[in-house]
Amino acid sequence: MNRQSPTSRPAFTLVELLVVIAILAVLLGLLLAAVQNVRSAAARLECQNKLHQLALALHHSHDTHNSLPPGHRSLFQRDRLPFSGWPLDLLPYLEQQSLHDASLKAYRLTFVPFFDPPHTSLHTVVPAFLCPADDRIRTPQVSMPALATRAAGEVVNLLD
C-alpha cells in the first residue's frame, strides 16, 4: 500500500487558501487606488492645459484688438452681439473659427441669441471650455423657451 505519511500534504488547507485570497485582495485594492490616482492626475493635467490654452487665446485676442474681450455684452453695445462675451470672442483663437463665423452669421440674421435656428451654436459644447475633472457640464446649456420668449419681447419693446 502506498499510504502517505502524516507530514506530507497534497493540498492547501482552507486557512491557507483564505490567507492567499486576502493578500490578493489587498494587492488589488492598492493597484486600483494607484490607477485612480493616475487618472485624477491626468485629468488635472488636462484641465491645466486647457486653462493654459484659454490664457494664450486671451493674450492673442489682446494682441489683436488691444483690449481684452468683454465679460458680457448688453443690448446696447456697438457690435450688436448682445448676451455674448469673451467665450464668443475667443473661439477663433481656440481653433473654432467655423463656430465663430456661424455665430456671427446668426447674429446678423437676428441679434437675439435665444432663438434656434439661427443660433445653433448655442447647442455646441466647446471642448476647450470643459474640464474632465468637472463632470457637471457635458451637454449644451440652453435657456428655457419661456425665458427666451420674454427676453425677445423685451428686446422688441426696447427697439420700438
Buried (B, 14 or more C-beta within 10 A) or exposed (E): EEEEEEEEEEEEEEEEEEEEEEEEEEEEEEEEEEEEEEEEEEBEEBBEEBEEBBEEBBEBBEEEEEEEBBEEBEBEEEEEBBBBEBBBBBBBBBEBEEBBEBBBEBBEEBBBBBBBEBBEBBEEEBEBBBBBBEEEEEEEEEBEEEEBEEBBEEBEEEEE
